[in-house]
């Protein structure tokens, strides 16, 4: 079971840090998430992926990266 929390990774962001945050949470390479999101934009039903990204950008709290994990900036 993964005890990590889901936060936007503002240190490794390209747009909003959503992909980097999801990759950190799943403990996989951020390139995989970014490729999946970009591919999702180009399939015929690309609008739900756009909505998903915007909702996640708004819903995910911003995190700050420490030495080995991300902590909520709201905790400080």
Secondary structure, DSSP 8 states (H G I E B T S, - for coil): -------EETTS-SSSSHHHHHHHHHTS-HHHHHHHHHHHHHSTTTHHHHHHHHHHHHHS-EEEE-SSSEEEGGG-
